[in-house]
Amino acid sequence: MLQYRFSWKQLSVIAGISYWRFYFRLFNGSIKSPQIVEFLKALQATIGKRLLIIWDGLQAHRSKLVRAHVEAQRGRIVLERLPAYAPEMNPVECIWGYLKHHAMPNYCATNFIDLAQRARRNLRSMQRRATLVTAFWKQAELF
């Protein structure tokens, strides 16, 4: 008999992708406006250049907090939206697909910390594979 206690904890990940690399951050719980602003700040600090952010219509992307942060950047962050219902055009979705189906298929974590560590380790490994990142873009270009 198999038994598993589910604690309803949630691990969320947010990512941005350039032509040569992707950037990510894991969060406990769901991603909301404060986490998006934190991620945008981290991207700015890491990349150090003007950012073009192309994202979907997630409610948190359109929040007052995110809008205020972007406006305060005075053009250092430019936002564009993907068409509605077009996840296949988003190369970041390819990151999640690869993580789920190739890097961590059927992985059964022993606990929440184990899951976070394994996801982080796999995402970092994926980051270092430039041909994989390029493949994510090519997959999105097919649509």
N, CA, C and O atoms as CSV, one atom per row, in Angstrom:
chain,resi,resn,atom,element,x,y,z
A,1,MET,N,N,0.837,-1.173,0.000
A,1,MET,CA,C,0.000,0.000,0.000
A,1,MET,C,C,0.890,1.248,0.000
A,1,MET,O,O,1.851,1.327,0.766
A,2,LEU,N,N,0.573,2.212,-0.852
A,2,LEU,CA,C,1.300,3.471,-0.922
A,2,LEU,C,C,0.553,4.545,-0.160
A,2,LEU,O,O,-0.666,4.671,-0.274
A,3,GLN,N,N,1.284,5.309,0.610
A,3,GLN,CA,C,0.677,6.432,1.317
A,3,GLN,C,C,1.510,7.670,1.075
A,3,GLN,O,O,2.739,7.619,1.040
A,4,TYR,N,N,0.821,8.779,0.909
A,4,TYR,CA,C,1.524,10.044,0.713
A,4,TYR,C,C,0.710,11.136,1.368
A,4,TYR,O,O,-0.502,11.227,1.168
A,5,ARG,N,N,1.363,11.949,2.137
A,5,ARG,CA,C,0.697,13.090,2.769
A,5,ARG,C,C,0.954,14.322,1.929
A,5,ARG,O,O,2.100,14.718,1.714
A,6,PHE,N,N,-0.098,14.910,1.470
A,6,PHE,CA,C,0.029,16.105,0.641
A,6,PHE,C,C,-0.213,17.323,1.506
A,6,PHE,O,O,-1.224,17.393,2.204
A,7,SER,N,N,0.700,18.287,1.473
A,7,SER,CA,C,0.616,19.434,2.379
A,7,SER,C,C,0.074,20.698,1.715
A,7,SER,O,O,-0.024,21.734,2.373
A,8,TRP,N,N,-0.271,20.645,0.461
A,8,TRP,CA,C,-0.819,21.782,-0.285
A,8,TRP,C,C,0.163,22.931,-0.424
A,8,TRP,O,O,-0.256,24.047,-0.730
A,9,LYS,N,N,1.436,22.706,-0.213
A,9,LYS,CA,C,2.431,23.737,-0.493
A,9,LYS,C,C,2.602,23.834,-1.991
A,9,LYS,O,O,2.381,22.866,-2.720
A,10,GLN,N,N,2.992,24.995,-2.440
A,10,GLN,CA,C,3.134,25.193,-3.879
A,10,GLN,C,C,4.496,25.802,-4.160
A,10,GLN,O,O,4.944,26.713,-3.463
A,11,LEU,N,N,5.140,25.291,-5.181
A,11,LEU,CA,C,6.392,25.834,-5.662
A,11,LEU,C,C,6.122,26.413,-7.036
A,11,LEU,O,O,5.636,25.712,-7.924
A,12,SER,N,N,6.431,27.678,-7.217
A,12,SER,CA,C,6.224,28.339,-8.498
A,12,SER,C,C,7.555,28.830,-9.031
A,12,SER,O,O,8.482,29.111,-8.271
A,13,VAL,N,N,7.635,28.929,-10.340
A,13,VAL,CA,C,8.861,29.406,-10.968
A,13,VAL,C,C,8.486,30.409,-12.047
A,13,VAL,O,O,7.490,30.245,-12.751
A,14,ILE,N,N,9.288,31.434,-12.162
A,14,ILE,CA,C,9.117,32.455,-13.185
A,14,ILE,C,C,10.406,32.491,-14.001
A,14,ILE,O,O,11.491,32.277,-13.459
A,15,ALA,N,N,10.293,32.758,-15.287
A,15,ALA,CA,C,11.498,32.769,-16.131
A,15,ALA,C,C,11.385,33.818,-17.212
A,15,ALA,O,O,10.295,34.227,-17.613
A,16,GLY,N,N,12.538,34.236,-17.664
A,16,GLY,CA,C,12.690,35.092,-18.832
A,16,GLY,C,C,13.757,34.466,-19.706
A,16,GLY,O,O,14.672,33.810,-19.209
A,17,ILE,N,N,13.639,34.666,-20.994
A,17,ILE,CA,C,14.577,34.012,-21.911
A,17,ILE,C,C,15.113,35.018,-22.915
A,17,ILE,O,O,14.372,35.839,-23.457
A,18,SER,N,N,16.415,34.938,-23.152
A,18,SER,CA,C,17.053,35.705,-24.221
A,18,SER,C,C,17.433,34.696,-25.304
A,18,SER,O,O,17.125,33.511,-25.179
A,19,TYR,N,N,18.087,35.147,-26.348
A,19,TYR,CA,C,18.479,34.219,-27.413
A,19,TYR,C,C,19.542,33.223,-26.963
A,19,TYR,O,O,19.670,32.152,-27.555
A,20,TRP,N,N,20.284,33.549,-25.956
A,20,TRP,CA,C,21.411,32.697,-25.566
A,20,TRP,C,C,21.289,32.096,-24.166
A,20,TRP,O,O,22.052,31.198,-23.811
A,21,ARG,N,N,20.318,32.593,-23.355
A,21,ARG,CA,C,20.234,32.116,-21.982
A,21,ARG,C,C,18.840,32.371,-21.436
A,21,ARG,O,O,18.107,33.219,-21.946
A,22,PHE,N,N,18.484,31.640,-20.406
A,22,PHE,CA,C,17.260,32.006,-19.702
A,22,PHE,C,C,17.579,32.231,-18.237
A,22,PHE,O,O,18.582,31.747,-17.713
A,23,TYR,N,N,16.709,32.971,-17.599
A,23,TYR,CA,C,16.854,33.380,-16.207
A,23,TYR,C,C,15.604,32.915,-15.474
A,23,TYR,O,O,14.506,32.944,-16.031
A,24,PHE,N,N,15.764,32.492,-14.245
A,24,PHE,CA,C,14.596,31.998,-13.516
A,24,PHE,C,C,14.728,32.297,-12.039
A,24,PHE,O,O,15.810,32.598,-11.534
A,25,ARG,N,N,13.610,32.207,-11.369
A,25,ARG,CA,C,13.574,32.339,-9.923
A,25,ARG,C,C,12.429,31.488,-9.398
A,25,ARG,O,O,11.334,31.500,-9.960
A,26,LEU,N,N,12.680,30.747,-8.321
A,26,LEU,CA,C,11.657,29.927,-7.685
A,26,LEU,C,C,11.063,30.694,-6.510
A,26,LEU,O,O,11.750,31.450,-5.823
A,27,PHE,N,N,9.772,30.479,-6.301
A,27,PHE,CA,C,9.070,31.109,-5.191
A,27,PHE,C,C,8.194,30.078,-4.494
A,27,PHE,O,O,7.607,29.204,-5.132
A,28,ASN,N,N,8.118,30.197,-3.171
A,28,ASN,CA,C,7.142,29.409,-2.420
A,28,ASN,C,C,5.792,30.073,-2.633
A,28,ASN,O,O,5.684,31.296,-2.541
A,29,GLY,N,N,4.781,29.300,-2.910
A,29,GLY,CA,C,3.449,29.854,-3.155
A,29,GLY,C,C,3.295,30.289,-4.593
A,29,GLY,O,O,4.164,30.043,-5.429
A,30,SER,N,N,2.186,30.935,-4.869
A,30,SER,CA,C,1.916,31.366,-6.239
A,30,SER,C,C,2.617,32.691,-6.543
A,30,SER,O,O,2.967,33.453,-5.641
A,31,ILE,N,N,2.808,32.937,-7.818
A,31,ILE,CA,C,3.471,34.162,-8.251
A,31,ILE,C,C,2.424,35.245,-8.418
A,31,ILE,O,O,1.446,35.099,-9.152
A,32,LYS,N,N,2.665,36.333,-7.713
A,32,LYS,CA,C,1.766,37.480,-7.760
A,32,LYS,C,C,2.600,38.714,-8.095
A,32,LYS,O,O,3.794,38.607,-8.376
A,33,SER,N,N,1.985,39.850,-8.066
A,33,SER,CA,C,2.646,41.099,-8.466
A,33,SER,C,C,3.983,41.348,-7.766
A,33,SER,O,O,4.952,41.688,-8.445
A,34,PRO,N,N,4.085,41.196,-6.436
A,34,PRO,CA,C,5.382,41.456,-5.793
A,34,PRO,C,C,6.505,40.554,-6.318
A,34,PRO,O,O,7.643,41.002,-6.460
A,35,GLN,N,N,6.194,39.310,-6.600
A,35,GLN,CA,C,7.209,38.404,-7.123
A,35,GLN,C,C,7.616,38.788,-8.546
A,35,GLN,O,O,8.779,38.638,-8.923
A,36,ILE,N,N,6.672,39.276,-9.325
A,36,ILE,CA,C,7.003,39.723,-10.677
A,36,ILE,C,C,7.924,40.928,-10.623
A,36,ILE,O,O,8.900,40.994,-11.371
A,37,VAL,N,N,7.630,41.878,-9.753
A,37,VAL,CA,C,8.500,43.050,-9.604
A,37,VAL,C,C,9.882,42.622,-9.124
A,37,VAL,O,O,10.891,43.124,-9.619
A,38,GLU,N,N,9.939,41.706,-8.172
A,38,GLU,CA,C,11.237,41.205,-7.692
A,38,GLU,C,C,12.025,40.574,-8.841
A,38,GLU,O,O,13.229,40.795,-8.968
A,39,PHE,N,N,11.344,39.793,-9.672
A,39,PHE,CA,C,12.018,39.154,-10.807
A,39,PHE,C,C,12.493,40.191,-11.822
A,39,PHE,O,O,13.607,40.082,-12.334
A,40,LEU,N,N,11.673,41.190,-12.119
A,40,LEU,CA,C,12.086,42.246,-13.045
A,40,LEU,C,C,13.318,42.988,-12.524
A,40,LEU,O,O,14.228,43.300,-13.291
A,41,LYS,N,N,13.343,43.263,-11.245
A,41,LYS,CA,C,14.511,43.924,-10.641
A,41,LYS,C,C,15.756,43.048,-10.769
A,41,LYS,O,O,16.840,43.541,-11.082
A,42,ALA,N,N,15.592,41.746,-10.525
A,42,ALA,CA,C,16.732,40.825,-10.647
A,42,ALA,C,C,17.222,40.766,-12.086
A,42,ALA,O,O,18.428,40.743,-12.330
A,43,LEU,N,N,16.297,40.743,-13.041
A,43,LEU,CA,C,16.692,40.748,-14.460
A,43,LEU,C,C,17.470,42.010,-14.795
A,43,LEU,O,O,18.504,41.950,-15.459
A,44,GLN,N,N,16.974,43.148,-14.337
A,44,GLN,CA,C,17.665,44.407,-14.613
A,44,GLN,C,C,19.070,44.398,-14.023
A,44,GLN,O,O,20.023,44.829,-14.673
A,45,ALA,N,N,19.197,43.912,-12.806
A,45,ALA,CA,C,20.511,43.879,-12.162
A,45,ALA,C,C,21.454,42.916,-12.870
A,45,ALA,O,O,22.646,43.195,-12.993
A,46,THR,N,N,20.938,41.796,-13.333
A,46,THR,CA,C,21.760,40.778,-13.988
A,46,THR,C,C,22.153,41.186,-15.397
A,46,THR,O,O,23.314,41.064,-15.785
A,47,ILE,N,N,21.184,41.669,-16.160
A,47,ILE,CA,C,21.426,41.964,-17.571
A,47,ILE,C,C,22.016,43.356,-17.755
A,47,ILE,O,O,22.890,43.553,-18.599
A,48,GLY,N,N,21.550,44.311,-16.983
A,48,GLY,CA,C,22.137,45.647,-17.015
A,48,GLY,C,C,21.854,46.456,-18.269
A,48,GLY,O,O,22.516,47.463,-18.518
A,49,LYS,N,N,20.889,46.033,-19.054
A,49,LYS,CA,C,20.540,46.747,-20.286
A,49,LYS,C,C,19.029,46.945,-20.312
A,49,LYS,O,O,18.307,46.445,-19.450
A,50,ARG,N,N,18.576,47.670,-21.301
A,50,ARG,CA,C,17.152,47.861,-21.514
A,50,ARG,C,C,16.495,46.508,-21.788
A,50,ARG,O,O,17.050,45.691,-22.522
A,51,LEU,N,N,15.330,46.267,-21.208
A,51,LEU,CA,C,14.650,44.995,-21.342
A,51,LEU,C,C,13.389,45.128,-22.185
A,51,LEU,O,O,12.606,46.061,-22.007
A,52,LEU,N,N,13.201,44.196,-23.093
A,52,LEU,CA,C,11.945,44.045,-23.809
A,52,LEU,C,C,11.298,42.793,-23.228
A,52,LEU,O,O,11.812,41.684,-23.378
A,53,ILE,N,N,10.176,42.987,-22.571
A,53,ILE,CA,C,9.469,41.887,-21.939
A,53,ILE,C,C,8.230,41.590,-22.784
A,53,ILE,O,O,7.375,42.452,-22.989
A,54,ILE,N,N,8.155,40.359,-23.264
A,54,ILE,CA,C,6.997,39.909,-24.033
A,54,ILE,C,C,6.335,38.834,-23.192
A,54,ILE,O,O,6.910,37.771,-22.958
A,55,TRP,N,N,5.126,39.116,-22.740
A,55,TRP,CA,C,4.479,38.150,-21.881
A,55,TRP,C,C,3.005,38.002,-22.179
A,55,TRP,O,O,2.424,38.731,-22.983
A,56,ASP,N,N,2.419,37.025,-21.497
A,56,ASP,CA,C,1.002,36.730,-21.731
A,56,ASP,C,C,0.125,37.663,-20.898
A,56,ASP,O,O,0.618,38.601,-20.272
A,57,GLY,N,N,-1.144,37.401,-20.900
A,57,GLY,CA,C,-2.095,38.284,-20.233
A,57,GLY,C,C,-2.393,37.928,-18.793
A,57,GLY,O,O,-3.468,38.258,-18.292
A,58,LEU,N,N,-1.479,37.266,-18.116
A,58,LEU,CA,C,-1.677,36.936,-16.707
A,58,LEU,C,C,-2.088,38.186,-15.933
A,58,LEU,O,O,-1.525,39.262,-16.135
A,59,GLN,N,N,-3.059,38.040,-15.060
A,59,GLN,CA,C,-3.577,39.181,-14.306
A,59,GLN,C,C,-2.462,39.918,-13.559
A,59,GLN,O,O,-2.444,41.148,-13.536
A,60,ALA,N,N,-1.545,39.186,-12.958
A,60,ALA,CA,C,-0.454,39.819,-12.200
A,60,ALA,C,C,0.437,40.678,-13.096
A,60,ALA,O,O,1.015,41.655,-12.619
A,61,HIS,N,N,0.563,40.338,-14.383
A,61,HIS,CA,C,1.357,41.149,-15.308
A,61,HIS,C,C,0.730,42.525,-15.522
A,61,HIS,O,O,1.427,43.486,-15.849
A,62,ARG,N,N,-0.575,42.616,-15.338
A,62,ARG,CA,C,-1.299,43.862,-15.598
A,62,ARG,C,C,-1.631,44.629,-14.327
A,62,ARG,O,O,-2.394,45.594,-14.369
A,63,SER,N,N,-1.079,44.221,-13.221
A,63,SER,CA,C,-1.429,44.825,-11.936
A,63,SER,C,C,-0.884,46.254,-11.807
A,63,SER,O,O,0.027,46.659,-12.530
A,64,LYS,N,N,-1.460,46.990,-10.883
A,64,LYS,CA,C,-1.014,48.370,-10.612
A,64,LYS,C,C,0.434,48.386,-10.136
A,64,LYS,O,O,1.207,49.261,-10.526
A,65,LEU,N,N,0.802,47.428,-9.298
A,65,LEU,CA,C,2.167,47.370,-8.769
A,65,LEU,C,C,3.183,47.165,-9.887
A,65,LEU,O,O,4.199,47.858,-9.938
A,66,VAL,N,N,2.916,46.222,-10.778
A,66,VAL,CA,C,3.830,45.956,-11.898
A,66,VAL,C,C,3.865,47.162,-12.828
A,66,VAL,O,O,4.940,47.585,-13.255
A,67,ARG,N,N,2.713,47.712,-13.142
A,67,ARG,CA,C,2.647,48.883,-14.027
A,67,ARG,C,C,3.433,50.058,-13.439
A,67,ARG,O,O,4.159,50.744,-14.157
A,68,ALA,N,N,3.285,50.286,-12.131
A,68,ALA,CA,C,4.012,51.374,-11.475
A,68,ALA,C,C,5.520,51.144,-11.531
A,68,ALA,O,O,6.285,52.077,-11.774
A,69,HIS,N,N,5.943,49.904,-11.307
A,69,HIS,CA,C,7.382,49.608,-11.379
A,69,HIS,C,C,7.923,49.859,-12.779
A,69,HIS,O,O,8.970,50.485,-12.942
A,70,VAL,N,N,7.214,49.375,-13.781
A,70,VAL,CA,C,7.662,49.548,-15.169
A,70,VAL,C,C,7.717,51.029,-15.528
A,70,VAL,O,O,8.682,51.480,-16.145
A,71,GLU,N,N,6.700,51.782,-15.152
A,71,GLU,CA,C,6.684,53.221,-15.445
A,71,GLU,C,C,7.831,53.948,-14.753
A,71,GLU,O,O,8.396,54.887,-15.313
A,72,ALA,N,N,8.179,53.520,-13.538
A,72,ALA,CA,C,9.277,54.140,-12.798
A,72,ALA,C,C,10.635,53.891,-13.457
A,72,ALA,O,O,11.606,54.583,-13.152
A,73,GLN,N,N,10.707,52.921,-14.348
A,73,GLN,CA,C,11.971,52.601,-15.024
A,73,GLN,C,C,12.256,53.528,-16.195
A,73,GLN,O,O,13.338,53.473,-16.779
A,74,ARG,N,N,11.299,54.375,-16.545
A,74,ARG,CA,C,11.459,55.407,-17.590
A,74,ARG,C,C,12.045,54.856,-18.882
A,74,ARG,O,O,13.043,55.360,-19.397
A,75,GLY,N,N,11.405,53.811,-19.394
A,75,GLY,CA,C,11.825,53.271,-20.684
A,75,GLY,C,C,12.871,52.185,-20.631
A,75,GLY,O,O,13.220,51.632,-21.674
A,76,ARG,N,N,13.386,51.854,-19.461
A,76,ARG,CA,C,14.378,50.772,-19.362
A,76,ARG,C,C,13.723,49.404,-19.453
A,76,ARG,O,O,14.396,48.401,-19.689
A,77,ILE,N,N,12.391,49.364,-19.264
A,77,ILE,CA,C,11.617,48.138,-19.483
A,77,ILE,C,C,10.496,48.490,-20.452
A,77,ILE,O,O,9.715,49.411,-20.214
A,78,VAL,N,N,10.432,47.743,-21.544
A,78,VAL,CA,C,9.370,47.916,-22.534
A,78,VAL,C,C,8.544,46.633,-22.529
A,78,VAL,O,O,9.093,45.532,-22.568
A,79,LEU,N,N,7.234,46.782,-22.481
A,79,LEU,CA,C,6.338,45.632,-22.414
A,79,LEU,C,C,5.582,45.444,-23.713
A,79,LEU,O,O,5.122,46.407,-24.326
A,80,GLU,N,N,5.461,44.199,-24.125
A,80,GLU,CA,C,4.624,43.806,-25.264
A,80,GLU,C,C,3.863,42.565,-24.830
A,80,GLU,O,O,4.330,41.803,-23.984
A,81,ARG,N,N,2.704,42.369,-25.406
A,81,ARG,CA,C,1.871,41.215,-25.063
A,81,ARG,C,C,1.827,40.199,-26.182
A,81,ARG,O,O,1.781,40.544,-27.362
A,82,LEU,N,N,1.840,38.946,-25.788
A,82,LEU,CA,C,1.566,37.863,-26.729
A,82,LEU,C,C,0.072,37.885,-27.053
A,82,LEU,O,O,-0.733,38.376,-26.262
A,83,PRO,N,N,-0.290,37.357,-28.207
A,83,PRO,CA,C,-1.727,37.235,-28.494
A,83,PRO,C,C,-2.397,36.341,-27.443
A,83,PRO,O,O,-1.766,35.459,-26.860
A,84,ALA,N,N,-3.666,36.588,-27.224
A,84,ALA,CA,C,-4.411,35.771,-26.256
A,84,ALA,C,C,-4.409,34.316,-26.696
A,84,ALA,O,O,-4.479,34.015,-27.888
A,85,TYR,N,N,-4.327,33.419,-25.725
A,85,TYR,CA,C,-4.394,31.980,-25.967
A,85,TYR,C,C,-3.332,31.506,-26.951
A,85,TYR,O,O,-3.624,30.724,-27.855
A,86,ALA,N,N,-2.097,31.980,-26.776
A,86,ALA,CA,C,-1.023,31.577,-27.687
A,86,ALA,C,C,0.219,31.112,-26.922
A,86,ALA,O,O,1.315,31.606,-27.188
A,87,PRO,N,N,0.079,30.172,-25.975
A,87,PRO,CA,C,1.261,29.726,-25.232
A,87,PRO,C,C,2.312,29.070,-26.121
A,87,PRO,O,O,3.493,29.047,-25.775
A,88,GLU,N,N,1.887,28.540,-27.260
A,88,GLU,CA,C,2.842,27.894,-28.168
A,88,GLU,C,C,3.811,28.898,-28.790
A,88,GLU,O,O,4.843,28.499,-29.331
A,89,MET,N,N,3.496,30.192,-28.723
A,89,MET,CA,C,4.383,31.221,-29.262
A,89,MET,C,C,5.380,31.724,-28.220
A,89,MET,O,O,6.233,32.556,-28.532
A,90,ASN,N,N,5.284,31.235,-27.004
A,90,ASN,CA,C,6.104,31.700,-25.900
A,90,ASN,C,C,7.232,30.701,-25.632
A,90,ASN,O,O,6.964,29.590,-25.174
A,91,PRO,N,N,8.486,31.071,-25.906
A,91,PRO,CA,C,9.591,30.124,-25.679
A,91,PRO,C,C,9.763,29.719,-24.220
A,91,PRO,O,O,10.330,28.663,-23.939
A,92,VAL,N,N,9.286,30.537,-23.290
A,92,VAL,CA,C,9.374,30.166,-21.873
A,92,VAL,C,C,8.532,28.917,-21.596
A,92,VAL,O,O,8.893,28.102,-20.747
A,93,GLU,N,N,7.427,28.766,-22.302
A,93,GLU,CA,C,6.608,27.563,-22.134
A,93,GLU,C,C,7.394,26.309,-22.514
A,93,GLU,O,O,7.150,25.230,-21.974
A,94,CYS,N,N,8.333,26.456,-23.441
A,94,CYS,CA,C,9.185,25.323,-23.827
A,94,CYS,C,C,10.113,24.918,-22.685
A,94,CYS,O,O,10.444,23.741,-22.538
A,95,ILE,N,N,10.530,25.886,-21.883
A,95,ILE,CA,C,11.353,25.582,-20.704
A,95,ILE,C,C,10.573,24.655,-19.775
A,95,ILE,O,O,11.090,23.638,-19.312
A,96,TRP,N,N,9.314,25.025,-19.512
A,96,TRP,CA,C,8.501,24.215,-18.586
A,96,TRP,C,C,8.237,22.835,-19.171
A,96,TRP,O,O,8.285,21.835,-18.454
A,97,GLY,N,N,7.963,22.775,-20.457
A,97,GLY,CA,C,7.726,21.483,-21.091
A,97,GLY,C,C,8.939,20.577,-21.006
A,97,GLY,O,O,8.809,19.390,-20.709
A,98,TYR,N,N,10.119,21.128,-21.266
A,98,TYR,CA,C,11.342,20.336,-21.203
A,98,TYR,C,C,11.609,19.884,-19.764
A,98,TYR,O,O,11.977,18.733,-19.530
A,99,LEU,N,N,11.426,20.781,-18.819
A,99,LEU,CA,C,11.653,20.449,-17.413
A,99,LEU,C,C,10.745,19.294,-16.982
A,99,LEU,O,O,11.194,18.353,-16.328
A,100,LYS,N,N,9.475,19.374,-17.352
A,100,LYS,CA,C,8.505,18.354,-16.943
A,100,LYS,C,C,8.699,17.023,-17.658
A,100,LYS,O,O,8.586,15.962,-17.043
A,101,HIS,N,N,8.989,17.076,-18.957
A,101,HIS,CA,C,8.982,15.850,-19.746
A,101,HIS,C,C,10.362,15.236,-19.996
A,101,HIS,O,O,10.457,14.065,-20.365
A,102,HIS,N,N,11.430,16.012,-19.800
A,102,HIS,CA,C,12.773,15.492,-20.067
A,102,HIS,C,C,13.693,15.557,-18.843
A,102,HIS,O,O,14.378,14.582,-18.534
A,103,ALA,N,N,13.713,16.680,-18.159
A,103,ALA,CA,C,14.647,16.836,-17.039
A,103,ALA,C,C,14.139,16.180,-15.755
A,103,ALA,O,O,14.930,15.654,-14.972
A,104,MET,N,N,12.811,16.209,-15.533
A,104,MET,CA,C,12.272,15.670,-14.286
A,104,MET,C,C,11.035,14.788,-14.493
A,104,MET,O,O,10.096,14.873,-13.701
A,105,PRO,N,N,11.007,13.960,-15.514
A,105,PRO,CA,C,9.800,13.154,-15.695
A,105,PRO,C,C,9.635,12.146,-14.561
A,105,PRO,O,O,10.596,11.501,-14.143
A,106,ASN,N,N,8.435,12.023,-14.083
A,106,ASN,CA,C,8.103,11.040,-13.053
A,106,ASN,C,C,8.905,11.202,-11.768
A,106,ASN,O,O,9.017,10.255,-10.990
A,107,TYR,N,N,9.465,12.383,-11.533
A,107,TYR,CA,C,10.239,12.584,-10.307
A,107,TYR,C,C,9.285,12.702,-9.127
A,107,TYR,O,O,8.346,13.497,-9.158
A,108,CYS,N,N,9.521,11.929,-8.116
A,108,CYS,CA,C,8.689,11.946,-6.917
A,108,CYS,C,C,9.547,12.469,-5.766
A,108,CYS,O,O,10.358,11.740,-5.194
A,109,ALA,N,N,9.354,13.722,-5.447
A,109,ALA,CA,C,10.155,14.352,-4.397
A,109,ALA,C,C,9.797,13.777,-3.034
A,109,ALA,O,O,8.654,13.392,-2.790
A,110,THR,N,N,10.783,13.723,-2.156
A,110,THR,CA,C,10.528,13.241,-0.803
A,110,THR,C,C,9.897,14.321,0.065
A,110,THR,O,O,9.188,14.020,1.026
A,111,ASN,N,N,10.158,15.581,-0.276
A,111,ASN,CA,C,9.550,16.697,0.449
A,111,ASN,C,C,9.660,17.960,-0.407
A,111,ASN,O,O,10.215,17.935,-1.505
A,112,PHE,N,N,9.137,19.032,0.100
A,112,PHE,CA,C,9.086,20.297,-0.639
A,112,PHE,C,C,10.485,20.840,-0.940
A,112,PHE,O,O,10.735,21.336,-2.038
A,113,ILE,N,N,11.381,20.747,0.018
A,113,ILE,CA,C,12.754,21.237,-0.173
A,113,ILE,C,C,13.460,20.416,-1.245
A,113,ILE,O,O,14.180,20.964,-2.080
A,114,ASP,N,N,13.259,19.125,-1.222
A,114,ASP,CA,C,13.836,18.236,-2.234
A,114,ASP,C,C,13.367,18.640,-3.633
A,114,ASP,O,O,14.164,18.699,-4.569
A,115,LEU,N,N,12.079,18.914,-3.766
A,115,LEU,CA,C,11.532,19.341,-5.057
A,115,LEU,C,C,12.172,20.640,-5.527
A,115,LEU,O,O,12.567,20.750,-6.688
A,116,ALA,N,N,12.278,21.619,-4.641
A,116,ALA,CA,C,12.874,22.907,-5.001
A,116,ALA,C,C,14.335,22.742,-5.411
A,116,ALA,O,O,14.767,23.327,-6.404
A,117,GLN,N,N,15.090,21.961,-4.667
A,117,GLN,CA,C,16.504,21.752,-4.989
A,117,GLN,C,C,16.666,21.041,-6.323
A,117,GLN,O,O,17.525,21.409,-7.125
A,118,ARG,N,N,15.852,20.036,-6.563
A,118,ARG,CA,C,15.947,19.287,-7.817
A,118,ARG,C,C,15.565,20.162,-9.014
A,118,ARG,O,O,16.230,20.130,-10.049
A,119,ALA,N,N,14.497,20.936,-8.867
A,119,ALA,CA,C,14.068,21.837,-9.949
A,119,ALA,C,C,15.158,22.866,-10.235
A,119,ALA,O,O,15.491,23.109,-11.395
A,120,ARG,N,N,15.712,23.467,-9.193
A,120,ARG,CA,C,16.772,24.471,-9.364
A,120,ARG,C,C,17.994,23.862,-10.055
A,120,ARG,O,O,18.565,24.468,-10.961
A,121,ARG,N,N,18.383,22.684,-9.632
A,121,ARG,CA,C,19.548,22.009,-10.221
A,121,ARG,C,C,19.303,21.719,-11.710
A,121,ARG,O,O,20.183,21.952,-12.539
A,122,ASN,N,N,18.136,21.222,-12.040
A,122,ASN,CA,C,17.819,20.927,-13.440
A,122,ASN,C,C,17.722,22.195,-14.284
A,122,ASN,O,O,18.207,22.223,-15.415
A,123,LEU,N,N,17.112,23.225,-13.754
A,123,LEU,CA,C,17.013,24.483,-14.502
A,123,LEU,C,C,18.401,25.086,-14.740
A,123,LEU,O,O,18.677,25.601,-15.824
A,124,ARG,N,N,19.263,25.023,-13.742
A,124,ARG,CA,C,20.635,25.534,-13.928
A,124,ARG,C,C,21.377,24.727,-14.991
A,124,ARG,O,O,22.108,25.289,-15.806
A,125,SER,N,N,21.189,23.438,-14.977
A,125,SER,CA,C,21.810,22.602,-15.991
A,125,SER,C,C,21.290,22.968,-17.384
A,125,SER,O,O,22.061,23.057,-18.339
A,126,MET,N,N,19.990,23.177,-17.488
A,126,MET,CA,C,19.393,23.566,-18.764
A,126,MET,C,C,19.919,24.926,-19.227
A,126,MET,O,O,20.125,25.133,-20.423
A,127,GLN,N,N,20.135,25.846,-18.300
A,127,GLN,CA,C,20.652,27.183,-18.626
A,127,GLN,C,C,21.975,27.134,-19.371
A,127,GLN,O,O,22.228,27.939,-20.267
A,128,ARG,N,N,22.815,26.182,-18.992
A,128,ARG,CA,C,24.163,26.105,-19.561
A,128,ARG,C,C,24.197,25.492,-20.954
A,128,ARG,O,O,25.257,25.431,-21.576
A,129,ARG,N,N,23.071,25.046,-21.441
A,129,ARG,CA,C,23.018,24.382,-22.743
A,129,ARG,C,C,22.462,25.345,-23.790
A,129,ARG,O,O,21.252,25.416,-24.005
A,130,ALA,N,N,23.351,26.075,-24.427
A,130,ALA,CA,C,22.943,27.090,-25.408
A,130,ALA,C,C,22.121,26.496,-26.541
A,130,ALA,O,O,21.193,27.137,-27.034
A,131,THR,N,N,22.449,25.283,-26.960
A,131,THR,CA,C,21.682,24.671,-28.050
A,131,THR,C,C,20.249,24.367,-27.606
A,131,THR,O,O,19.323,24.410,-28.416
A,132,LEU,N,N,20.074,24.067,-26.343
A,132,LEU,CA,C,18.735,23.824,-25.810
A,132,LEU,C,C,17.922,25.124,-25.796
A,132,LEU,O,O,16.754,25.137,-26.184
A,133,VAL,N,N,18.547,26.210,-25.348
A,133,VAL,CA,C,17.862,27.511,-25.322
A,133,VAL,C,C,17.478,27.924,-26.739
A,133,VAL,O,O,16.376,28.424,-26.964
A,134,THR,N,N,18.371,27.720,-27.683
A,134,THR,CA,C,18.073,28.025,-29.088
A,134,THR,C,C,16.899,27.174,-29.575
A,134,THR,O,O,16.049,27.659,-30.322
A,135,ALA,N,N,16.851,25.933,-29.164
A,135,ALA,CA,C,15.753,25.050,-29.567
A,135,ALA,C,C,14.416,25.551,-29.033
A,135,ALA,O,O,13.391,25.409,-29.699
A,136,PHE,N,N,14.418,26.135,-27.835
A,136,PHE,CA,C,13.176,26.692,-27.300
A,136,PHE,C,C,12.658,27.804,-28.211
A,136,PHE,O,O,11.458,27.888,-28.472
A,137,TRP,N,N,13.559,28.652,-28.691
A,137,TRP,CA,C,13.162,29.732,-29.609
A,137,TRP,C,C,12.668,29.156,-30.940
A,137,TRP,O,O,11.661,29.606,-31.487
A,138,LYS,N,N,13.381,28.169,-31.444
A,138,LYS,CA,C,12.976,27.586,-32.738
A,138,LYS,C,C,11.604,26.931,-32.637
A,138,LYS,O,O,10.795,27.031,-33.559
A,139,GLN,N,N,11.344,26.262,-31.520
A,139,GLN,CA,C,10.047,25.639,-31.324
A,139,GLN,C,C,8.943,26.694,-31.326
A,139,GLN,O,O,7.893,26.489,-31.935
A,140,ALA,N,N,9.173,27.820,-30.652
A,140,ALA,CA,C,8.179,28.893,-30.602
A,140,ALA,C,C,8.011,29.551,-31.974
A,140,ALA,O,O,6.919,30.016,-32.299
A,141,GLU,N,N,9.073,29.597,-32.783
A,141,GLU,CA,C,9.001,30.212,-34.109
A,141,GLU,C,C,8.179,29.379,-35.081
A,141,GLU,O,O,7.690,29.903,-36.082
A,142,LEU,N,N,8.021,28.100,-34.803
A,142,LEU,CA,C,7.268,27.244,-35.707
A,142,LEU,C,C,5.794,27.652,-35.773
A,142,LEU,O,O,5.086,27.303,-36.718
A,143,PHE,N,N,5.349,28.379,-34.779
A,143,PHE,CA,C,3.927,28.738,-34.739
A,143,PHE,C,C,3.691,30.127,-35.177
A,143,PHE,O,O,2.547,30.581,-35.200
